[in-house]
Amino acid sequence: MRAFKSLATLFILLLSQAAWSAASMSTPAVDPELQKGQALIEKQDWRAAVEVLDNYTHAHPGSADGFNLLGYSYRHLKRYEDALAAYGKALALDPSHRGAHEYMGEAYIELGQLDKAREHLDALDRLCFFSCDEYRDLKKAYEAARQSASK
């Protein structure tokens, strides 16, 4: 019984240390220009978002998030070639960028290229061990497009 109490105490101490460490870690600050682009996306001001995010990605060519949001904005303007190029840059910078895989898959669905959308769904399946929002959202869109195409 004494050994069990010692192990339980040790376990609780380890958990509290892990929780304290996680709580004390700081989150990196998001660039104000990227935040401005995100705010414009939330307002669905796609043209303004493209302008801000295009400037942002020129100033920050290593930002996968910036290219992903730029692609998202282009896609909503139906500028698919530009959207796919931006998503491609995001994935070249970060091959495991779940948002870029989801949005690129959605762009391919909108273009009727379900085989290419499936590639991104499969990539998300590999990246999301226990599933994730990006996988579930793309799977839902993919299945709806597949059912619609089979009618």
C-alpha positions as CSV (number, residue, x, y, z in Angstrom):
1,M,0.0,0.0,0.0
2,R,2.9,2.4,0.8
3,A,4.4,1.8,-2.6
4,F,1.1,2.6,-4.3
5,K,0.8,5.9,-2.3
6,S,4.4,6.8,-3.3
7,L,3.7,6.1,-6.9
8,A,0.4,8.0,-6.8
9,T,2.2,11.0,-5.2
10,L,4.9,10.9,-7.8
11,F,2.4,10.7,-10.6
12,I,0.5,13.7,-9.2
13,L,3.7,15.7,-8.9
14,L,4.7,14.9,-12.5
15,L,1.2,15.9,-13.8
16,S,1.3,19.2,-11.9
17,Q,4.8,19.9,-13.2
18,A,3.6,19.2,-16.7
19,A,0.6,21.4,-16.3
20,W,2.7,24.3,-14.8
21,S,5.2,24.0,-17.7
22,A,2.4,24.1,-20.3
23,A,0.7,27.1,-18.6
24,S,4.0,29.0,-18.4
25,M,4.9,28.6,-22.0
26,S,4.3,31.7,-24.1
27,T,2.5,31.6,-27.4
28,P,4.4,33.3,-30.2
29,A,2.8,36.7,-31.1
30,V,0.9,36.8,-34.4
31,D,2.1,39.4,-36.8
32,P,-0.3,42.4,-36.9
33,E,-0.4,42.3,-40.8
34,L,-1.3,38.6,-40.7
35,Q,-4.0,39.4,-38.1
36,K,-5.3,42.2,-40.4
37,G,-5.6,39.7,-43.2
38,Q,-7.4,37.3,-41.0
39,A,-9.8,40.0,-39.9
40,L,-10.5,40.9,-43.6
41,I,-11.2,37.2,-44.2
42,E,-13.7,37.1,-41.4
43,K,-15.4,40.1,-43.0
44,Q,-15.3,38.2,-46.3
45,D,-13.5,41.2,-47.9
46,W,-11.6,38.9,-50.2
47,R,-10.0,41.6,-52.4
48,A,-8.6,43.5,-49.4
49,A,-7.5,40.3,-47.8
50,V,-5.6,39.4,-51.0
51,E,-3.9,42.8,-51.0
52,V,-2.8,42.6,-47.4
53,L,-1.8,38.9,-47.6
54,D,0.1,39.3,-50.8
55,N,2.1,42.1,-49.2
56,Y,2.6,40.0,-46.1
57,T,3.9,36.9,-48.0
58,H,6.3,39.1,-50.0
59,A,7.7,40.5,-46.7
60,H,7.5,37.0,-45.1
61,P,8.3,34.4,-47.8
62,G,8.7,31.7,-45.2
63,S,5.2,32.0,-43.7
64,A,3.1,28.9,-44.6
65,D,0.2,30.4,-42.7
66,G,0.4,33.6,-44.8
67,F,0.4,31.6,-48.1
68,N,-2.4,29.4,-46.8
69,L,-4.6,32.4,-46.0
70,L,-3.7,34.1,-49.3
71,G,-4.8,30.9,-51.1
72,Y,-8.0,30.9,-49.1
73,S,-8.8,34.5,-50.2
74,Y,-7.9,33.8,-53.9
75,R,-10.2,30.7,-53.8
76,H,-13.1,32.8,-52.6
77,L,-12.5,35.1,-55.5
78,K,-12.6,32.0,-57.8
79,R,-9.0,32.7,-58.8
80,Y,-8.2,29.0,-58.6
81,E,-4.8,29.1,-60.3
82,D,-3.6,31.7,-57.8
83,A,-5.1,29.8,-54.9
84,L,-3.5,26.5,-55.9
85,A,-0.1,28.2,-56.3
86,A,-0.4,29.8,-52.8
87,Y,-1.5,26.5,-51.2
88,G,1.4,24.9,-53.0
89,K,3.9,27.4,-51.5
90,A,2.3,26.8,-48.0
91,L,2.8,23.1,-48.4
92,A,6.3,23.4,-49.8
93,L,7.2,25.4,-46.6
94,D,5.3,23.1,-44.3
95,P,4.2,19.7,-45.9
96,S,2.2,18.9,-42.8
97,H,0.1,22.2,-42.8
98,R,-3.3,20.8,-42.2
99,G,-5.2,24.0,-43.2
100,A,-3.4,24.1,-46.6
101,H,-4.2,20.4,-47.2
102,E,-7.9,21.0,-46.3
103,Y,-8.2,24.2,-48.4
104,M,-6.3,22.8,-51.4
105,G,-8.6,19.8,-51.3
106,E,-11.6,22.0,-51.2
107,A,-10.3,24.0,-54.2
108,Y,-9.9,20.7,-56.2
109,I,-13.5,19.8,-55.3
110,E,-14.7,23.1,-56.6
111,L,-12.8,22.4,-59.8
112,G,-14.3,18.9,-60.0
113,Q,-10.9,17.2,-59.6
114,L,-12.0,14.7,-56.9
115,D,-8.9,12.5,-57.5
116,K,-6.6,15.4,-56.4
117,A,-8.9,16.3,-53.5
118,R,-8.7,12.7,-52.4
119,E,-4.9,13.0,-52.2
120,H,-5.2,15.8,-49.7
121,L,-7.8,13.9,-47.8
122,D,-5.4,11.0,-47.6
123,A,-2.6,13.3,-46.5
124,L,-4.8,14.7,-43.7
125,D,-5.7,11.1,-42.7
126,R,-2.0,10.4,-42.2
127,L,-1.4,13.7,-40.4
128,C,-4.3,13.6,-38.0
129,F,-3.8,10.5,-35.9
130,F,-7.1,10.7,-34.1
131,S,-8.9,12.7,-36.8
132,C,-9.0,16.5,-36.8
133,D,-11.3,19.3,-37.9
134,E,-9.5,19.7,-41.2
135,Y,-9.9,16.1,-42.0
136,R,-13.6,15.9,-41.0
137,D,-14.4,19.1,-43.0
138,L,-12.6,18.0,-46.2
139,K,-14.1,14.5,-45.9
140,K,-17.6,15.9,-45.6
141,A,-17.1,18.1,-48.7
142,Y,-15.4,15.3,-50.6
143,E,-18.3,12.8,-49.9
144,A,-20.9,15.3,-50.8
145,A,-19.1,16.1,-54.1
146,R,-18.7,12.3,-54.8
147,Q,-22.4,11.7,-54.2
148,S,-23.3,14.6,-56.4
149,A,-21.0,13.4,-59.2
150,S,-22.5,9.9,-59.2
151,K,-26.0,11.2,-59.8
